[in-house]
Amino acid sequence: MRGWHHGAALIVALGPLLAWVPSAGAQPMPPDPDADAERLFREGQKLLEAGRYGEACPKFEVAYRKDQQLGTLLNLAFCHKELGAVWPAWVEFKAAEVKANALHLPDRRDFALRKMAELEKSLARVVVVVPRDVELTEVLVEDRHVPEAERGVVFAAEPGDRKFSFRAKGKKAFVQLVTVVKGDQPQRLTVPPMEDELAPLAVEPSIAAPARPGLGPSSTRQRTDAMGDGSGQKTLAIVFAGLGVVGVGVGATTGIMTLTNGCTASARKEDPSGCPDDQRGRNEAAAGEMTGLISTISFAVGGASLVAAAVLYFTAPHPKSAAVGTSTRSAQSRYVWPDIGPRGAGLAGRF
């Protein structure tokens, strides 16, 4: 690592090119969003003067993310150069050259160009060839943006296998592994064919569809057809009828079980000797009360379902004349019947 005096001599030699902060005698500025960036810059300068590049570079890097100032970028590039990070330093000097040119600061632009020329001695040169039908917007090497590379400007890269990423307007990003080779002439890299980005599908409204929010042409038509021929209401009526039949069947079954139970209250009134006066008799009495309750509820639910089925069926709209044959056949092909057996009751049918 270089000594303190050598680092101080470098900063003095760079002079106004790297300095941007106010003089020590200036009045303190009120707190503002750039205060943290200025503090980091000052700390980075002290570390740079001391030759502690490994600690100074991160300070400048964070400060530049905060303030985007040209002076901070030049300090960062110079710090990386002294640290031995050759290619990152070249990329930062290139960005500083572009920024200085845009700000009409020729002294800082020339300084960046001189440092780039020094670093290029150990780097390869690459140029991206852009097809006419591709509007390239960005070139990245190892996920790092290379300024002006998308315009076909020659740039530097480290020799070896490098990841190149190409981004273009209206195209999917393309990633390619390139073996960069140092030579007398810039290595030409042609942008490969890039796939088009998938445009969002445009849904055109149907002219014949009614203007009702939330309903598309297909769902509106299906709902209109179902309401027009009354098939949906009739199907619901058939379901209710099936439930009603099942309810009545369950009520009848449990009712018979209750009537044949000799331990119910009514049965004991008629024949007190028909039920034993022990635990078995009490269990039979409880079972009779339960089957009686189930029978009552089942008859009520079944009756209500049958009434609802009748109302739904007989109030359903008639099929339209254009579809009488199809709708009639469809309605006639629907069957529902109760399935009552020793293991329970259910609903069977054909729809």
C-alpha positions in Angstrom: 0.0 0.0 0.0 1.2 3.4 -0.9 2.3 5.8 1.9 0.5 8.8 3.2 2.7 11.4 1.5 2.3 9.9 -1.9 -1.5 9.8 -1.5 -1.5 13.5 -0.4 0.7 14.4 -3.4 -1.8 12.8 -5.8 -4.7 14.7 -4.4 -2.8 18.0 -4.6 -1.8 17.3 -8.2 -5.4 16.6 -9.2 -6.5 19.8 -7.5 -9.8 21.3 -8.7 -10.6 18.2 -10.9 -11.5 16.1 -7.8 -12.5 18.7 -5.3 -16.1 19.9 -5.1 -16.8 20.5 -1.5 -16.8 24.0 0.1 -13.7 25.4 1.7 -13.0 24.9 5.4 -13.9 28.5 6.2 -17.3 28.4 4.6 -20.3 28.8 6.9 -22.0 25.5 7.8 -24.9 24.6 5.6 -28.3 23.7 7.1 -29.2 20.1 7.0 -30.3 18.9 3.5 -30.6 15.6 1.6 -27.0 15.9 0.3 -25.5 16.3 3.7 -24.8 12.6 4.1 -23.2 12.4 0.7 -20.9 15.3 1.5 -19.9 13.6 4.8 -19.1 10.4 3.0 -17.1 12.3 0.4 -15.0 14.0 3.0 -14.4 10.7 4.8 -13.4 9.1 1.4 -11.0 11.9 0.6 -9.2 11.5 4.0 -8.9 7.8 3.4 -7.7 8.3 -0.1 -5.0 10.7 1.1 -3.9 8.1 3.6 -3.7 5.5 0.8 -6.4 3.4 2.4 -8.1 2.7 -0.9 -10.0 -0.4 0.2 -11.9 1.8 2.8 -12.1 4.9 0.6 -13.7 3.4 -2.5 -17.0 2.2 -0.7 -17.3 5.7 0.8 -17.2 7.3 -2.7 -19.5 4.7 -4.1 -22.2 5.3 -1.6 -21.8 9.1 -1.9 -22.1 8.9 -5.7 -25.3 6.9 -5.4 -26.7 9.7 -3.3 -25.5 12.8 -5.1 -24.6 11.7 -8.7 -22.0 14.5 -8.7 -19.2 14.4 -11.3 -16.5 15.2 -8.7 -17.6 12.2 -6.6 -17.5 9.9 -9.7 -14.0 11.0 -10.6 -12.8 10.3 -7.1 -14.5 6.9 -7.2 -12.8 6.0 -10.5 -9.4 7.2 -9.3 -9.8 5.2 -6.1 -10.6 2.0 -8.0 -7.6 2.6 -10.3 -5.3 2.9 -7.3 -6.9 -0.2 -5.7 -6.2 -2.2 -8.9 -9.8 -2.6 -10.0 -8.8 -1.8 -13.6 -12.0 -2.4 -15.5 -14.5 -0.9 -13.0 -12.2 2.2 -12.9 -12.4 2.4 -16.7 -16.2 2.2 -16.8 -16.4 4.9 -14.2 -13.9 7.2 -16.0 -16.0 6.6 -19.2 -19.2 7.6 -17.4 -17.3 10.7 -16.0 -16.2 11.6 -19.5 -19.8 11.4 -20.8 -21.1 13.4 -17.9 -18.3 16.1 -18.2 -19.0 16.4 -21.9 -22.7 17.0 -21.3 -21.8 19.6 -18.6 -19.3 21.3 -21.0 -16.3 20.8 -18.6 -13.4 20.0 -21.0 -10.8 19.9 -18.3 -12.5 17.1 -16.4 -13.4 15.3 -19.7 -9.7 15.3 -20.8 -8.6 14.1 -17.4 -11.0 11.1 -17.6 -9.8 10.4 -21.2 -6.2 10.3 -20.1 -6.9 7.9 -17.3 -9.0 5.7 -19.6 -6.0 5.5 -22.0 -3.7 4.4 -19.2 -6.1 1.6 -18.1 -6.8 0.4 -21.7 -3.2 -1.0 -21.9 -4.2 -4.0 -19.9 -7.8 -4.4 -21.3 -9.3 -5.6 -24.5 -11.3 -3.5 -26.9 -14.8 -4.4 -28.0 -17.4 -2.8 -30.4 -21.0 -3.9 -30.6 -22.5 -4.1 -34.1 -26.1 -3.2 -34.0 -28.5 -4.4 -36.7 -30.6 -1.8 -38.4 -33.9 -3.3 -37.3 -32.8 -3.3 -33.6 -33.0 -0.1 -31.4 -30.5 -1.1 -28.8 -31.0 0.8 -25.5 -28.3 -0.7 -23.2 -25.3 -3.0 -23.1 -24.2 -4.6 -19.8 -21.0 -6.5 -19.2 -21.2 -8.6 -16.0 -24.4 -6.7 -15.1 -22.6 -3.4 -15.3 -23.8 -0.7 -17.7 -21.2 0.4 -20.3 -21.8 4.0 -21.4 -22.4 4.5 -25.1 -21.8 0.9 -26.0 -25.3 0.7 -27.4 -24.3 3.3 -30.0 -21.5 1.3 -31.4 -18.7 3.2 -29.6 -15.6 1.1 -28.9 -15.2 0.2 -25.2 -12.9 -1.7 -23.0 -13.5 -5.1 -21.3 -11.4 -7.5 -19.3 -10.2 -10.5 -21.4 -11.9 -13.8 -20.6 -15.4 -15.2 -20.5 -17.8 -12.4 -19.8 -21.5 -12.2 -19.6 -23.0 -9.7 -22.1 -26.6 -8.5 -21.8 -28.4 -6.6 -24.6 -31.6 -4.6 -24.1 -33.5 -3.2 -27.0 -36.8 -1.4 -27.5 -39.7 -3.8 -28.0 -37.4 -6.8 -27.6 -36.8 -9.4 -24.9 -33.5 -9.0 -23.1 -30.8 -11.3 -24.5 -27.9 -12.7 -22.4 -24.8 -14.2 -24.0 -21.5 -15.5 -22.8 -18.6 -14.0 -24.8 -15.0 -14.9 -24.8 -13.3 -11.5 -24.9 -9.8 -11.5 -26.5 -7.3 -8.8 -26.6 -6.0 -7.9 -30.0 -4.7 -5.1 -32.3 -8.2 -4.4 -33.5 -11.4 -4.1 -31.5 -13.3 -7.3 -31.2 -16.6 -7.1 -33.1 -19.6 -8.4 -31.4 -22.8 -8.6 -33.5 -26.1 -8.4 -31.6 -27.9 -11.7 -32.1 -31.6 -11.9 -33.2 -33.8 -10.8 -30.3 -37.4 -12.0 -29.7 -40.2 -9.5 -29.7 -41.9 -8.7 -26.5 -45.4 -10.1 -26.2 -47.8 -7.2 -26.6 -50.8 -7.2 -24.2 -53.9 -8.8 -25.8 -56.5 -6.2 -26.8 -60.0 -7.3 -26.2 -62.5 -5.8 -28.6 -66.0 -5.4 -27.3 -68.7 -7.2 -29.3 -71.1 -4.9 -31.1 -74.1 -7.2 -30.5 -73.4 -7.5 -26.8 -75.6 -5.4 -24.5 -73.8 -2.6 -22.8 -73.8 -4.0 -19.2 -70.7 -3.6 -17.1 -69.2 -6.8 -15.8 -70.7 -9.1 -18.4 -68.8 -10.2 -21.5 -70.5 -11.2 -24.8 -70.3 -14.9 -24.1 -71.6 -14.9 -20.5 -74.3 -12.4 -21.4 -75.5 -14.5 -24.3 -75.5 -17.7 -22.2 -77.4 -16.0 -19.4 -79.9 -14.5 -21.8 -80.5 -17.9 -23.4 -81.0 -19.6 -20.1 -83.4 -17.0 -18.9 -85.3 -16.9 -22.2 -86.2 -20.6 -22.4 -86.6 -21.2 -18.6 -84.5 -24.3 -18.6 -82.4 -23.1 -15.6 -85.5 -22.5 -13.5 -87.0 -25.8 -14.5 -83.7 -27.6 -13.6 -83.8 -25.9 -10.2 -87.4 -27.0 -9.8 -86.5 -30.6 -10.5 -83.7 -30.5 -7.9 -86.1 -29.1 -5.3 -88.6 -31.9 -6.3 -85.9 -34.5 -5.7 -85.1 -33.0 -2.4 -88.8 -33.0 -1.5 -89.2 -36.6 -2.4 -86.1 -37.5 -0.3 -87.4 -35.5 2.6 -90.8 -37.2 2.5 -89.1 -40.6 2.1 -86.9 -40.0 5.1 -89.9 -38.7 7.1 -91.9 -41.8 6.2 -89.1 -44.2 7.1 -88.4 -42.6 10.5 -92.1 -42.3 11.1 -92.6 -46.0 10.7 -89.7 -46.6 13.0 -91.3 -44.4 15.6 -94.8 -46.0 15.2 -93.3 -49.5 15.7 -91.3 -48.5 18.8 -93.3 -49.7 21.8 -91.4 -47.5 24.2 -92.6 -44.1 23.0 -94.9 -42.1 25.3 -97.9 -42.7 23.1 -97.2 -46.5 22.8 -96.8 -46.8 26.6 -100.2 -45.1 27.1 -101.9 -47.7 24.9 -99.9 -50.7 26.2 -97.8 -50.2 29.3 -96.5 -53.7 29.2 -95.0 -53.4 25.8 -91.9 -51.7 27.0 -89.5 -53.2 29.6 -88.8 -51.0 32.6 -85.0 -51.1 32.5 -82.1 -49.4 30.7 -83.0 -51.1 27.4 -86.5 -49.7 27.6 -85.2 -46.2 28.3 -82.8 -46.4 25.3 -85.7 -47.5 23.1 -87.7 -44.5 24.4 -84.9 -42.1 23.6 -84.5 -43.6 20.1 -88.2 -43.3 19.5 -88.2 -39.6 20.4 -85.2 -39.0 18.1 -86.8 -40.8 15.1 -90.0 -38.9 15.7 -88.2 -35.6 15.7 -86.4 -36.5 12.5 -89.6 -37.6 10.9 -91.3 -34.3 11.7 -88.5 -32.2 10.4 -88.1 -34.4 7.2 -91.8 -34.1 6.4 -91.6 -30.3 6.8 -88.5 -29.9 4.7 -89.8 -32.3 2.0 -93.2 -30.7 1.9 -91.6 -27.2 1.5 -89.3 -28.4 -1.2 -92.1 -29.9 -3.2 -94.1 -26.7 -2.9 -91.1 -24.7 -4.1 -90.5 -27.1 -6.9 -94.1 -26.7 -8.1 -93.9 -22.9 -8.0 -90.6 -22.8 -9.9 -91.6 -25.3 -12.5 -95.0 -23.8 -13.4 -93.8 -20.2 -13.3 -90.8 -20.9 -15.6 -90.9 -19.1 -19.0 -91.9 -21.2 -22.0 -89.2 -22.0 -24.6 -89.0 -19.7 -27.5 -90.6 -21.0 -30.7 -87.2 -21.2 -32.5 -85.8 -23.6 -30.0 -88.9 -25.6 -29.0 -87.7 -28.9 -30.2 -84.3 -28.7 -28.5 -85.5 -27.2 -25.2 -88.4 -29.7 -24.9 -86.2 -32.7 -25.5 -83.7 -31.3 -23.0 -86.4 -30.9 -20.3 -87.9 -34.3 -21.0 -84.5 -35.9 -20.5 -84.1 -34.8 -16.9 -85.1 -37.3 -14.3 -84.8 -37.3 -10.5 -85.8 -40.1 -8.1 -85.2 -40.8 -4.4 -82.8 -43.5 -3.4 -83.9 -44.9 -0.1 -82.4 -48.1 1.3 -81.5 -49.7 4.6 -78.3 -47.7 4.9 -79.9 -44.3 4.3 -81.6 -42.1 1.8 -80.2 -40.1 -1.1 -81.0 -38.5 -4.5 -80.4 -40.1 -7.9 -81.2 -38.7 -11.3 -80.3 -38.0 -14.9 -79.8 -34.4 -16.1 
